[in-house]
Amino acid sequence: MREWTVSELVRLAGISVRALHHYDEIGLLVPARVGENRYRHYGEEELLRPQHILLYRARGLPLDKIGAILDVPHFDGLTALQGIRRETGSMTGR
């Protein structure tokens, strides 16, 4: 399984290290594993979660609500993103 470090995930997701650490502290985006050296490692499941967080934040949702949405059993990220796209399109007249 492929893993990404904090610096790689920060670069890919476009968020700060501070935000990533905060998300870990509040349980919103926890690493797949923490090495013996205490370095955080993120897997494929964690790779898309920052994008969902950023999209919901842009819609004005607080982090606790975002966590509740993303932690729903069988959360389907693609369907959720399509729903946001439909809503956004209807607000812009598209």
N, CA, C and O atoms as CSV, one atom per row, in Angstrom:
chain,resi,resn,atom,element,x,y,z
A,1,MET,N,N,0.832,-1.177,0.000
A,1,MET,CA,C,0.000,0.000,0.000
A,1,MET,C,C,0.883,1.249,0.000
A,1,MET,O,O,1.859,1.329,0.745
A,2,ARG,N,N,0.539,2.193,-0.818
A,2,ARG,CA,C,1.292,3.451,-0.912
A,2,ARG,C,C,0.984,4.329,0.282
A,2,ARG,O,O,-0.159,4.382,0.737
A,3,GLU,N,N,1.981,5.010,0.789
A,3,GLU,CA,C,1.817,5.945,1.898
A,3,GLU,C,C,2.457,7.275,1.551
A,3,GLU,O,O,3.404,7.346,0.768
A,4,TRP,N,N,1.920,8.325,2.151
A,4,TRP,CA,C,2.432,9.667,1.952
A,4,TRP,C,C,2.803,10.255,3.306
A,4,TRP,O,O,2.144,9.990,4.311
A,5,THR,N,N,3.866,11.056,3.323
A,5,THR,CA,C,4.297,11.732,4.544
A,5,THR,C,C,3.482,13.014,4.717
A,5,THR,O,O,2.712,13.395,3.835
A,6,VAL,N,N,3.660,13.666,5.852
A,6,VAL,CA,C,2.987,14.935,6.104
A,6,VAL,C,C,3.319,15.933,5.001
A,6,VAL,O,O,2.421,16.563,4.442
A,7,SER,N,N,4.587,16.079,4.689
A,7,SER,CA,C,4.978,17.070,3.680
A,7,SER,C,C,4.391,16.743,2.305
A,7,SER,O,O,4.004,17.649,1.568
A,8,GLU,N,N,4.323,15.471,1.960
A,8,GLU,CA,C,3.736,15.087,0.673
A,8,GLU,C,C,2.234,15.361,0.655
A,8,GLU,O,O,1.708,15.873,-0.333
A,9,LEU,N,N,1.545,15.022,1.739
A,9,LEU,CA,C,0.107,15.233,1.793
A,9,LEU,C,C,-0.226,16.723,1.784
A,9,LEU,O,O,-1.180,17.146,1.131
A,10,VAL,N,N,0.555,17.509,2.504
A,10,VAL,CA,C,0.359,18.957,2.529
A,10,VAL,C,C,0.479,19.527,1.125
A,10,VAL,O,O,-0.339,20.345,0.704
A,11,ARG,N,N,1.496,19.094,0.410
A,11,ARG,CA,C,1.719,19.581,-0.957
A,11,ARG,C,C,0.579,19.155,-1.879
A,11,ARG,O,O,0.074,19.965,-2.656
A,12,LEU,N,N,0.177,17.905,-1.800
A,12,LEU,CA,C,-0.885,17.390,-2.665
A,12,LEU,C,C,-2.244,18.010,-2.354
A,12,LEU,O,O,-3.019,18.305,-3.265
A,13,ALA,N,N,-2.535,18.209,-1.063
A,13,ALA,CA,C,-3.856,18.681,-0.652
A,13,ALA,C,C,-3.983,20.202,-0.644
A,13,ALA,O,O,-5.089,20.740,-0.671
A,14,GLY,N,N,-2.850,20.884,-0.607
A,14,GLY,CA,C,-2.902,22.344,-0.576
A,14,GLY,C,C,-3.342,22.894,0.774
A,14,GLY,O,O,-4.005,23.929,0.842
A,15,ILE,N,N,-2.974,22.201,1.844
A,15,ILE,CA,C,-3.266,22.677,3.191
A,15,ILE,C,C,-1.957,22.848,3.946
A,15,ILE,O,O,-0.910,22.373,3.506
A,16,SER,N,N,-2.020,23.521,5.072
A,16,SER,CA,C,-0.795,23.748,5.844
A,16,SER,C,C,-0.516,22.566,6.775
A,16,SER,O,O,-1.402,21.773,7.095
A,17,VAL,N,N,0.729,22.481,7.189
A,17,VAL,CA,C,1.119,21.457,8.159
A,17,VAL,C,C,0.338,21.681,9.453
A,17,VAL,O,O,-0.110,20.729,10.091
A,18,ARG,N,N,0.183,22.931,9.826
A,18,ARG,CA,C,-0.552,23.259,11.048
A,18,ARG,C,C,-1.988,22.755,10.965
A,18,ARG,O,O,-2.498,22.175,11.923
A,19,ALA,N,N,-2.644,22.972,9.824
A,19,ALA,CA,C,-4.022,22.494,9.644
A,19,ALA,C,C,-4.064,20.974,9.724
A,19,ALA,O,O,-4.944,20.410,10.374
A,20,LEU,N,N,-3.122,20.310,9.070
A,20,LEU,CA,C,-3.088,18.851,9.084
A,20,LEU,C,C,-2.913,18.317,10.499
A,20,LEU,O,O,-3.566,17.348,10.886
A,21,HIS,N,N,-2.035,18.944,11.267
A,21,HIS,CA,C,-1.837,18.520,12.655
A,21,HIS,C,C,-3.089,18.790,13.483
A,21,HIS,O,O,-3.449,17.987,14.345
A,22,HIS,N,N,-3.751,19.910,13.228
A,22,HIS,CA,C,-4.994,20.225,13.943
A,22,HIS,C,C,-6.067,19.189,13.617
A,22,HIS,O,O,-6.764,18.709,14.512
A,23,TYR,N,N,-6.197,18.849,12.349
A,23,TYR,CA,C,-7.179,17.835,11.948
A,23,TYR,C,C,-6.908,16.500,12.648
A,23,TYR,O,O,-7.836,15.781,13.019
A,24,ASP,N,N,-5.633,16.184,12.821
A,24,ASP,CA,C,-5.275,14.957,13.541
A,24,ASP,C,C,-5.679,15.075,15.008
A,24,ASP,O,O,-6.250,14.140,15.570
A,25,GLU,N,N,-5.390,16.209,15.628
A,25,GLU,CA,C,-5.707,16.420,17.044
A,25,GLU,C,C,-7.195,16.277,17.332
A,25,GLU,O,O,-7.575,15.750,18.377
A,26,ILE,N,N,-8.042,16.744,16.414
A,26,ILE,CA,C,-9.486,16.695,16.648
A,26,ILE,C,C,-10.130,15.443,16.053
A,26,ILE,O,O,-11.344,15.258,16.148
A,27,GLY,N,N,-9.309,14.581,15.436
A,27,GLY,CA,C,-9.818,13.323,14.899
A,27,GLY,C,C,-10.474,13.429,13.539
A,27,GLY,O,O,-11.146,12.494,13.104
A,28,LEU,N,N,-10.293,14.553,12.858
A,28,LEU,CA,C,-10.902,14.752,11.554
A,28,LEU,C,C,-10.126,14.062,10.434
A,28,LEU,O,O,-10.718,13.551,9.483
A,29,LEU,N,N,-8.817,14.052,10.550
A,29,LEU,CA,C,-7.970,13.400,9.548
A,29,LEU,C,C,-6.779,12.789,10.269
A,29,LEU,O,O,-5.756,13.443,10.471
A,30,VAL,N,N,-6.923,11.554,10.647
A,30,VAL,CA,C,-5.856,10.870,11.382
A,30,VAL,C,C,-5.009,10.058,10.406
A,30,VAL,O,O,-5.522,9.539,9.415
A,31,PRO,N,N,-3.732,9.953,10.686
A,31,PRO,CA,C,-2.862,9.186,9.792
A,31,PRO,C,C,-3.199,7.698,9.829
A,31,PRO,O,O,-3.774,7.193,10.793
A,32,ALA,N,N,-2.828,7.021,8.761
A,32,ALA,CA,C,-3.019,5.572,8.706
A,32,ALA,C,C,-2.154,4.899,9.756
A,32,ALA,O,O,-2.542,3.895,10.354
A,33,ARG,N,N,-0.983,5.466,9.970
A,33,ARG,CA,C,-0.099,4.937,11.003
A,33,ARG,C,C,0.892,6.005,11.422
A,33,ARG,O,O,1.156,6.960,10.691
A,34,VAL,N,N,1.425,5.823,12.600
A,34,VAL,CA,C,2.483,6.696,13.116
A,34,VAL,C,C,3.685,5.806,13.351
A,34,VAL,O,O,3.597,4.806,14.064
A,35,GLY,N,N,4.815,6.171,12.748
A,35,GLY,CA,C,6.027,5.374,12.864
A,35,GLY,C,C,6.657,5.490,14.243
A,35,GLY,O,O,6.272,6.333,15.053
A,36,GLU,N,N,7.630,4.628,14.490
A,36,GLU,CA,C,8.358,4.666,15.762
A,36,GLU,C,C,9.011,6.024,15.986
A,36,GLU,O,O,9.199,6.448,17.127
A,37,ASN,N,N,9.353,6.701,14.904
A,37,ASN,CA,C,9.956,8.029,14.987
A,37,ASN,C,C,8.899,9.127,15.161
A,37,ASN,O,O,9.227,10.313,15.156
A,38,ARG,N,N,7.629,8.726,15.315
A,38,ARG,CA,C,6.462,9.606,15.494
A,38,ARG,C,C,6.078,10.348,14.225
A,38,ARG,O,O,5.269,11.274,14.277
A,39,TYR,N,N,6.635,9.965,13.096
A,39,TYR,CA,C,6.233,10.556,11.814
A,39,TYR,C,C,4.886,9.981,11.421
A,39,TYR,O,O,4.629,8.787,11.576
A,40,ARG,N,N,4.034,10.853,10.911
A,40,ARG,CA,C,2.718,10.431,10.460
A,40,ARG,C,C,2.802,9.948,9.012
A,40,ARG,O,O,3.514,10.530,8.193
A,41,HIS,N,N,2.074,8.888,8.710
A,41,HIS,CA,C,2.013,8.338,7.358
A,41,HIS,C,C,0.550,8.188,6.968
A,41,HIS,O,O,-0.256,7.648,7.726
A,42,TYR,N,N,0.221,8.669,5.784
A,42,TYR,CA,C,-1.158,8.663,5.309
A,42,TYR,C,C,-1.306,7.714,4.132
A,42,TYR,O,O,-0.455,7.676,3.243
A,43,GLY,N,N,-2.381,6.956,4.132
A,43,GLY,CA,C,-2.653,6.008,3.060
A,43,GLY,C,C,-3.650,6.561,2.060
A,43,GLY,O,O,-4.017,7.735,2.105
A,44,GLU,N,N,-4.074,5.702,1.168
A,44,GLU,CA,C,-4.989,6.111,0.103
A,44,GLU,C,C,-6.320,6.626,0.653
A,44,GLU,O,O,-6.887,7.579,0.119
A,45,GLU,N,N,-6.814,5.999,1.717
A,45,GLU,CA,C,-8.079,6.452,2.309
A,45,GLU,C,C,-7.986,7.883,2.795
A,45,GLU,O,O,-8.935,8.654,2.656
A,46,GLU,N,N,-6.849,8.240,3.363
A,46,GLU,CA,C,-6.665,9.578,3.910
A,46,GLU,C,C,-6.336,10.613,2.843
A,46,GLU,O,O,-6.424,11.814,3.100
A,47,LEU,N,N,-5.966,10.174,1.677
A,47,LEU,CA,C,-5.509,11.087,0.629
A,47,LEU,C,C,-6.603,12.020,0.126
A,47,LEU,O,O,-6.329,13.190,-0.141
A,48,LEU,N,N,-7.837,11.534,-0.010
A,48,LEU,CA,C,-8.921,12.360,-0.528
A,48,LEU,C,C,-9.663,13.136,0.552
A,48,LEU,O,O,-10.358,14.108,0.258
A,49,ARG,N,N,-9.519,12.716,1.777
A,49,ARG,CA,C,-10.269,13.361,2.860
A,49,ARG,C,C,-10.001,14.869,2.969
A,49,ARG,O,O,-10.949,15.615,3.213
A,50,PRO,N,N,-8.772,15.358,2.803
A,50,PRO,CA,C,-8.567,16.813,2.872
A,50,PRO,C,C,-9.360,17.567,1.809
A,50,PRO,O,O,-9.802,18.690,2.051
A,51,GLN,N,N,-9.542,16.971,0.649
A,51,GLN,CA,C,-10.308,17.648,-0.404
A,51,GLN,C,C,-11.766,17.797,0.013
A,51,GLN,O,O,-12.382,18.836,-0.223
A,52,HIS,N,N,-12.311,16.762,0.630
A,52,HIS,CA,C,-13.680,16.856,1.133
A,52,HIS,C,C,-13.763,17.919,2.227
A,52,HIS,O,O,-14.708,18.707,2.266
A,53,ILE,N,N,-12.782,17.936,3.103
A,53,ILE,CA,C,-12.775,18.923,4.185
A,53,ILE,C,C,-12.766,20.330,3.604
A,53,ILE,O,O,-13.543,21.184,4.032
A,54,LEU,N,N,-11.897,20.574,2.638
A,54,LEU,CA,C,-11.807,21.906,2.038
A,54,LEU,C,C,-13.093,22.304,1.335
A,54,LEU,O,O,-13.514,23.457,1.428
A,55,LEU,N,N,-13.718,21.379,0.639
A,55,LEU,CA,C,-14.974,21.687,-0.050
A,55,LEU,C,C,-16.084,22.034,0.930
A,55,LEU,O,O,-16.814,23.004,0.725
A,56,TYR,N,N,-16.214,21.254,1.984
A,56,TYR,CA,C,-17.247,21.549,2.976
A,56,TYR,C,C,-16.941,22.830,3.748
A,56,TYR,O,O,-17.857,23.569,4.107
A,57,ARG,N,N,-15.666,23.096,4.003
A,57,ARG,CA,C,-15.289,24.360,4.666
A,57,ARG,C,C,-15.659,25.538,3.777
A,57,ARG,O,O,-16.143,26.558,4.269
A,58,ALA,N,N,-15.436,25.408,2.482
A,58,ALA,CA,C,-15.783,26.479,1.545
A,58,ALA,C,C,-17.290,26.744,1.543
A,58,ALA,O,O,-17.727,27.850,1.223
A,59,ARG,N,N,-18.069,25.748,1.893
A,59,ARG,CA,C,-19.521,25.892,1.973
A,59,ARG,C,C,-19.963,26.402,3.340
A,59,ARG,O,O,-21.156,26.557,3.600
A,60,GLY,N,N,-18.981,26.664,4.218
A,60,GLY,CA,C,-19.285,27.267,5.502
A,60,GLY,C,C,-19.574,26.316,6.643
A,60,GLY,O,O,-20.009,26.747,7.710
A,61,LEU,N,N,-19.340,25.022,6.437
A,61,LEU,CA,C,-19.612,24.055,7.501
A,61,LEU,C,C,-18.478,24.050,8.528
A,61,LEU,O,O,-17.308,24.131,8.155
A,62,PRO,N,N,-18.812,23.956,9.809
A,62,PRO,CA,C,-17.771,23.851,10.836
A,62,PRO,C,C,-17.138,22.454,10.816
A,62,PRO,O,O,-17.733,21.493,10.327
A,63,LEU,N,N,-15.944,22.368,11.349
A,63,LEU,CA,C,-15.188,21.118,11.302
A,63,LEU,C,C,-15.909,19.956,11.978
A,63,LEU,O,O,-15.813,18.822,11.507
A,64,ASP,N,N,-16.630,20.212,13.075
A,64,ASP,CA,C,-17.326,19.106,13.737
A,64,ASP,C,C,-18.431,18.534,12.851
A,64,ASP,O,O,-18.657,17.324,12.852
A,65,LYS,N,N,-19.114,19.382,12.102
A,65,LYS,CA,C,-20.159,18.907,11.175
A,65,LYS,C,C,-19.522,18.138,10.015
A,65,LYS,O,O,-20.047,17.117,9.572
A,66,ILE,N,N,-18.392,18.639,9.533
A,66,ILE,CA,C,-17.691,17.951,8.441
A,66,ILE,C,C,-17.279,16.558,8.892
A,66,ILE,O,O,-17.456,15.585,8.159
A,67,GLY,N,N,-16.740,16.463,10.078
A,67,GLY,CA,C,-16.353,15.163,10.617
A,67,GLY,C,C,-17.530,14.212,10.700
A,67,GLY,O,O,-17.403,13.030,10.379
A,68,ALA,N,N,-18.680,14.726,11.132
A,68,ALA,CA,C,-19.882,13.884,11.235
A,68,ALA,C,C,-20.310,13.379,9.859
A,68,ALA,O,O,-20.723,12.228,9.719
A,69,ILE,N,N,-20.211,14.232,8.853
A,69,ILE,CA,C,-20.579,13.835,7.487
A,69,ILE,C,C,-19.616,12.772,6.967
A,69,ILE,O,O,-20.041,11.736,6.456
A,70,LEU,N,N,-18.322,13.035,7.101
A,70,LEU,CA,C,-17.315,12.131,6.546
A,70,LEU,C,C,-17.243,10.795,7.284
A,70,LEU,O,O,-16.773,9.801,6.732
A,71,ASP,N,N,-17.708,10.777,8.523
A,71,ASP,CA,C,-17.630,9.549,9.311
A,71,ASP,C,C,-18.894,8.695,9.241
A,71,ASP,O,O,-18.994,7.677,9.925
A,72,VAL,N,N,-19.849,9.101,8.425
A,72,VAL,CA,C,-21.053,8.288,8.249
A,72,VAL,C,C,-20.622,6.952,7.639
A,72,VAL,O,O,-19.860,6.929,6.672
A,73,PRO,N,N,-21.109,5.836,8.202
A,73,PRO,CA,C,-20.754,4.534,7.615
A,73,PRO,C,C,-21.123,4.504,6.134
A,73,PRO,O,O,-22.193,4.973,5.746
A,74,HIS,N,N,-20.260,3.969,5.338
A,74,HIS,CA,C,-20.455,3.839,3.889
A,74,HIS,C,C,-20.525,5.200,3.198
A,74,HIS,O,O,-21.189,5.334,2.170
A,75,PHE,N,N,-19.842,6.223,3.758
A,75,PHE,CA,C,-19.784,7.536,3.115
A,75,PHE,C,C,-19.240,7.366,1.710
A,75,PHE,O,O,-18.191,6.753,1.511
A,76,ASP,N,N,-19.946,7.902,0.750
A,76,ASP,CA,C,-19.538,7.812,-0.651
A,76,ASP,C,C,-19.088,9.197,-1.109
A,76,ASP,O,O,-19.908,10.052,-1.447
A,77,GLY,N,N,-17.795,9.397,-1.114
A,77,GLY,CA,C,-17.231,10.689,-1.459
A,77,GLY,C,C,-17.604,11.172,-2.841
A,77,GLY,O,O,-17.872,12.359,-3.028
A,78,LEU,N,N,-17.628,10.281,-3.809
A,78,LEU,CA,C,-17.963,10.674,-5.173
A,78,LEU,C,C,-19.395,11.180,-5.253
A,78,LEU,O,O,-19.652,12.212,-5.873
A,79,THR,N,N,-20.318,10.478,-4.641
A,79,THR,CA,C,-21.720,10.901,-4.643
A,79,THR,C,C,-21.864,12.241,-3.928
A,79,THR,O,O,-22.607,13.113,-4.377
A,80,ALA,N,N,-21.151,12.402,-2.813
A,80,ALA,CA,C,-21.207,13.662,-2.074
A,80,ALA,C,C,-20.695,14.817,-2.924
A,80,ALA,O,O,-21.307,15.885,-2.955
A,81,LEU,N,N,-19.586,14.613,-3.608
A,81,LEU,CA,C,-19.035,15.661,-4.461
A,81,LEU,C,C,-19.962,15.986,-5.624
A,81,LEU,O,O,-20.092,17.151,-6.002
A,82,GLN,N,N,-20.604,14.982,-6.191
A,82,GLN,CA,C,-21.558,15.218,-7.266
A,82,GLN,C,C,-22.747,16.030,-6.757
A,82,GLN,O,O,-23.260,16.896,-7.466
A,83,GLY,N,N,-23.187,15.749,-5.523
A,83,GLY,CA,C,-24.280,16.514,-4.923
A,83,GLY,C,C,-23.898,17.969,-4.734
A,83,GLY,O,O,-24.699,18.865,-5.003
A,84,ILE,N,N,-22.688,18.208,-4.278
A,84,ILE,CA,C,-22.209,19.582,-4.112
A,84,ILE,C,C,-22.158,20.269,-5.472
A,84,ILE,O,O,-22.532,21.434,-5.601
A,85,ARG,N,N,-21.701,19.553,-6.469
A,85,ARG,CA,C,-21.616,20.128,-7.812
A,85,ARG,C,C,-23.007,20.501,-8.332
A,85,ARG,O,O,-23.198,21.571,-8.912
A,86,ARG,N,N,-23.979,19.600,-8.117
A,86,ARG,CA,C,-25.352,19.893,-8.548
A,86,ARG,C,C,-25.882,21.119,-7.825
A,86,ARG,O,O,-26.480,21.994,-8.452
A,87,GLU,N,N,-25.671,21.199,-6.512
A,87,GLU,CA,C,-26.140,22.343,-5.737
A,87,GLU,C,C,-25.480,23.629,-6.199
A,87,GLU,O,O,-26.141,24.655,-6.360
A,88,THR,N,N,-24.183,23.568,-6.409
A,88,THR,CA,C,-23.445,24.746,-6.847
A,88,THR,C,C,-23.918,25.183,-8.231
A,88,THR,O,O,-24.086,26.373,-8.499
A,89,GLY,N,N,-24.132,24.192,-9.111
A,89,GLY,CA,C,-24.622,24.501,-10.450
A,89,GLY,C,C,-25.992,25.149,-10.429
A,89,GLY,O,O,-26.263,26.056,-11.217
A,90,SER,N,N,-26.868,24.690,-9.529
A,90,SER,CA,C,-28.202,25.270,-9.450
A,90,SER,C,C,-28.159,26.670,-8.878
A,90,SER,O,O,-29.029,27.486,-9.183
A,91,MET,N,N,-27.150,26.974,-8.041
A,91,MET,CA,C,-27.022,28.313,-7.479
A,91,MET,C,C,-26.462,29.281,-8.508
A,91,MET,O,O,-26.729,30.481,-8.435
A,92,THR,N,N,-25.691,28.780,-9.465
A,92,THR,CA,C,-25.087,29.648,-10.466
A,92,THR,C,C,-25.888,29.654,-11.765
A,92,THR,O,O,-25.533,30.356,-12.712
A,93,GLY,N,N,-26.965,28.875,-11.810
A,93,GLY,CA,C,-27.786,28.845,-13.006
A,93,GLY,C,C,-27.304,27.896,-14.077
A,93,GLY,O,O,-27.761,27.974,-15.217
A,94,ARG,N,N,-26.396,27.005,-13.744
A,94,ARG,CA,C,-25.862,26.056,-14.721
A,94,ARG,C,C,-26.669,24.803,-14.748
A,94,ARG,O,O,-26.364,23.888,-15.514
